[in-house]
Amino acid sequence: MATTKAIGANEWRKKEANGSSEILPPESGPVKSACLKAWVFLKKAWEVGVDDPRKVIHCVKVGLALTVVSLFYYTRPLYEGFGGNAMWAVITVVVIFEHTVGATICKCLNRAAGTFIAGFLAVGVHYIACQSGEKFEPIIVGVSVFLLASAATFSRFIPVIKARFDYGAMIFIMTFSLVSLSGYRVEKLLDLAYERLSTIILGTTICLLTSMLVCPIWAGEELYHLIIRNMDNLADSLDCCAALYFSDGRRTIGVDEGSEKKLEGYKCVLNSKAVEESMAGFARWEPAHGYFSFRHPWKLYLTVGVSMRSCACRIEALNSCLISETDLQAPDTIKKHVSDICLRVSIKCSSVIRELATNIKTMRKSPKLDLLIEEMNAAVEELQNDLKVLPALLVPRNGNGNGNGEGEPERNSRTSSPVPLAELIPLATFASLQIEIAARVEAIVDAVEKLGSMAEFKPATDEKSKKNKLGDMILADDDGIEEEAIKVLSKV
């Protein structure tokens, strides 16, 4: 017979007839379970707010906009001016207020344009239908709704319209249908269209002012910082891959959290395509702000992102060499032969990427970039020369000769014994991937240089050369040189 025995405040043990016992889970009531779930939810919400305070700011801005637009209901003179249609202003604020300024402007202009065009056409169709008589009026209205709604829906499949005017097309369909059908039963259709349009303009104006004046979050700046972060993540991943491959890190089961985060930084680059395209699309609507003009070449940031993802794909292949499950590994002597140059190639490639990130961050052309590219190409050329030595190390696994007419296989001066082909393949693959990564880095350089040319990046001033020039001018005995030196000093 089974019995239960209390062994703690919240824990019970169940004893079976055969002498075995089992600990029963603690009892928890519905109130305690609900409180626990609420606490977990609040903790996660707090973490989200701490991780990105701008989300909290956005929530406050939405609440502020809704409060302002609600005054048209609370204040009698404003309510009498707009009537019951003031509710459309509230709906407008709810549906078009977005996280970034660009997204809000895009939705505001789309909603205003869609509403205006649809209202204008609906009034025109209503006038034509009224002139046709009561018999043909519903037919004309129905046919117009069918044709225009079908055409507007089809336009949403066109890539250009879908990317920038999809929301406006949807608003056009909704507004035209509502106004056309309302006009069949409502006598003062013109007044109805005017009130709807005025309330929507009111709601969009409040959204624009709140979004742009209260802690604005610009889509262009978001894209700008995203590209810089992705470049840093790409450089960190490249450094970690090479460092771990030529160490015992890849043979261990675990890697410290910091190295693991840097190693997987390339994944952020691979997964950022949708965000980059969205931010670039919204940034086109934004006015000039900060370092960015109205016609800033946001499309070229997408070109830089494509080049980075191409490089990240090769880093992912490089990482697969790191976590390969094969047991065939190149001897330490062979790895030592190419480890230094492989690490140098990795460091030079990451240095070029970091310098490109600095160029974009400061919007200046770096004087060190050309030198870093030359050093990277020199390291790649040296790696290619070292790889040419590897075929001399290959012999058949059970071969009795090396093809030179002698009985003993030829020994390379860098190794103590011949190396089978299968053991050199992983190392050769890793080295060849690094050479290809260097070529992809040059593609990133070309994309950033094109961006710098279109965005008019300023040439970086070399402070050292300025000081040397200043010293030479001060040591000169010409009277006019001293004045020129003072001018240069003021600029420095």
Beta strands, then each sheet from edge to edge (+ up, - down):
strand 1: 3-6
strand 2: 12-15
strand 3: 21-24
strand 4: 364-365
strand 5: 458-459
sheet 1: 1+ 2- 3+
sheet 2: 4+ 5+
end
